[in-house]
Amino acid sequence: MGRLDGKVAIVTGAAKGLGEADSRLFIAEGAKVVMTDVDAAGGEALDRDLGDNAVFVKHDVRNEEEWVRVVDEAVSRFGRLDILVNNAGVVEVGNIESQTTDEWRFVNAVSADGTFFGCKYAVKAMKETGGGSIVNMASLASVQGESMFTAYCAAKGAVEALTRAVAVHCAQMKYNIRCNSIHPAGIQTPMVADVPNKVAKAMEQGFQPPAAQPTGETKLGEPNDVANAVLFLASDESKYLNGTRIVIDNTISVTSGFVPA
Ligand SMILES: NC(=O)c1ccc[n+]([C@@H]2O[C@H](COP(=O)([O-])OP(=O)(O)OC[C@H]3O[C@@H](n4cnc5c(N)ncnc54)[C@H](O)[C@@H]3O)[C@@H](O)[C@H]2O)c1
């Protein structure tokens, strides 16, 4: 028996990285999944690989009308919506002095606007069928001050705060819809593989990365290290977790003090 048997999910940013890992795990656990992304070639290839319980829809999370279409697709094709993973996200390098207004608007449009639209239309559909679970992909950037990711920190802060507001509203309205956020760091995906380009851009601006992670740990996490937590939050196993955050960073955010000599 799968942990998501009978459930219908939407996963955004599903063509690669964490969204792909979520989609693969959800299908393996018995869900039906509407996978969305701006990367149509990647999404369609994944669709062919995952069979009839998955469908890819090209979708830009910044576009409100497209959100209406995606939620309609989940309900008309699979009959209901139980799970939404607001996973799509982008990063642009820049500190408060160098980040451009266009970069600020782009990063916030994808993470903050996209997550707002997703929650809005998912709640509308989920409350019709007795509830659901929304998982919002934030970042350690909403917890720490990552000076060269100014817009990204702000966008993920918006995602985290929005998560709590949605959770409390749905609890007060007795919709049986939960909403939680996940805050990873250092997971091996195409976004992280692009770090050398980001480092180069930061170095052009006179900044360099630290010599090592504060923990001394240099090993990256795997996409399934996050997908397993997304699965738990999406499933009924986490029915008493609501309006909270899960940090997945192998101690990066809590390390302090002495290190081995
Ligand atoms: N990898 C990490 O270590 C890490 C750490 C913290 C947070 N995150 C967050 O996790 C999420 C997934 O990250 P990832 O590492 O898999 O990134 P990724 O870049 O590897 O994949 C992101 C996917 O989102 C899609 N996307 C981008 N803009 C979109 C848009 N406007 N509409 C729809 N899809 C869009 C991309 O095409 C891509 O397929 C992001 O929100 C990211 O900020 C990742």
The ligand as an ORCA input file, in Angstrom:
! r2SCAN-3c Opt
* xyz 0 1
  N      18.766     22.744     -4.142
  C      18.863     23.329     -2.969
  O      19.839     23.154     -2.227
  C      17.778     24.259     -2.502
  C      17.996     24.927     -1.286
  C      17.002     25.775     -0.810
  C      15.822     25.926     -1.495
  N      15.641     25.285     -2.674
  C      14.377     25.534     -3.362
  O      13.819     24.313     -3.813
  C      13.098     24.532     -5.021
  C      13.622     23.616     -6.105
  O      15.008     23.878     -6.259
  P      15.974     23.014     -7.203
  O      17.278     23.031     -6.515
  O      15.320     21.752     -7.598
  O      16.053     24.029     -8.452
  P      16.256     23.714    -10.024
  O      16.675     25.003    -10.641
  O      17.136     22.549    -10.163
  O      14.785     23.357    -10.499
  C      13.771     24.349    -10.429
  C      12.702     24.084    -11.473
  O      11.771     25.181    -11.416
  C      11.434     25.547    -12.753
  N      10.960     26.924    -12.806
  C      11.712     28.067    -12.740
  N      10.922     29.146    -12.906
  C       9.651     28.687    -13.088
  C       8.398     29.311    -13.302
  N       8.290     30.643    -13.402
  N       7.298     28.527    -13.414
  C       7.404     27.186    -13.338
  N       8.560     26.530    -13.156
  C       9.668     27.276    -13.025
  C      12.730     25.336    -13.531
  O      12.499     25.232    -14.926
  C      13.263     24.041    -12.907
  O      12.801     22.900    -13.594
  C      13.265     26.035     -5.356
  O      12.160     26.744     -4.857
  C      14.530     26.394     -4.595
  O      14.566     27.772     -4.286
  C      16.599     24.460     -3.196
*
